[in-house]
Amino acid sequence: MVRVFAKSAANALRGVVFVWQRQRNFRIEIVIGTLVMILAILLGFTYMEVVSILVSVSVVLGAELFNSIIEELLDTVEPHYSVHVGRLKDVTAGVVLLLSLFAIVIGILTVIHHYTFVFP
């Protein structure tokens, strides 16, 4: 059972590496997310503040992974330019954009909350 899990984990990691190598936005989001997490810890954010930021970063990264899945699938199904495929790719990219904007808002609200309670 451990061997099966290890093989599944290795396959999953290979998928993440695949996206890391091919998607510039995923690399940017990983770097920004890591920096934000480090900054939150260094600034002494509370446990729940760090968790809220971690969840936000995780949602954006997960959305980027799903976006990559859909793009890869669409490129396989329709390798030539298609208006319909282009629209679908735009919609999935829009999902990532919206979730990224919400993550930024959550980050801003978390910083405001942190400093409101630290400096009454």
N, C-alpha and C positions, 0 to 999 in steps of 0.2 A: 504494500500500500504506500509506503514511503517512497519507494522507487517510482511508482506511477505519479505521485504528486510531484516529485523532483523533475520528472520528464515534462509534466504539464507546465510547471513553473519555468523550465528552460524554454519551452515553446512560447510561452507568454512573453518572456523576456526578449526572445528573438523578435517577436512582433513589435515590442516597444522600440528596440534598436532599429528595426526597419523604418519605423516612423521617424525616429530621431535622425536617421541618415538622410531621409528624403524630404522632410517637412521643416523648412526654416522656422515657420511660426511656432511649431512645437518646441524647438530648441530655445527660441526667445521666451516662450511662456515658462519653460522649465527654469531658465536662468532668473527671470523676473520673480517667479514664485519662490524660488530658493532664497533670493535676496530679501524678499518681503518677509519670509518666515524668520530668517536670521535677524533682520531688523526688529521684528516684533518681539523676539526673545531678548535681544540686547536692550530694547527700550523698556523691558519689564512688564510687558502686557500680561494680563491675567490669563489663567488657564483657558477660560471660556473665550476670551478674545483671540488667543492663538488658535483655538479649535475652530472658531468661525472663519478665520482667515485660511486655515488649512482646508476646510471644507470648500471654500470658494475657489481656492487654487485647484483642488482636486476635481471640482466640477468642470472647470475650464479645460484642464488637461484631458479629462474623460471625453468631453465634447470634441476636442481636437482629434483624439484617437478615433471616435466614431466618424468624424468628418473624413479622416484619412481612409477608413474602411469604405465609406460610400464612394469616395473619389476613385479608389482602386477598383471597386466593383464596377462602377460606371465606365471607367476606361477599358475594362476587360470586355464588358458587354458591347460597348460602342466605341471602338478605337478611333474613329474618325469624328471630326467636328459635328456636333448636333446641337441645335438650339435648345432642345428639351434637356439634354444632358447638361448643357451649360447652366440652364435655369436651376436644375436640381443641385448642381455644385454651388451655385450662388446661394441657394436656400440653406444648405448645410453650413456654408461659411458664415451666413447670417446668424445662424444659431450660435456659433462660436463667438461671433462678435457681440451679440446681445448678452450672452453669459459672461463674457469678459467685462462688458460695461457694468453689469450687475455686481461682478466681483470687485470692481473698482469702487463702486458706491458702497458696498459692504466694508471695504477697507477704509474708506474715508469716514464712514459712520463709526467704525471701530476705533479709529484714532481719536475722533471727537469724543466718543464715550470715554476712552481711556484718560484723556487729558482733562475732561470735565470732572471726573472723579478723583484724579490725582491732585489737581489744582482747583479746589472748590471756589 
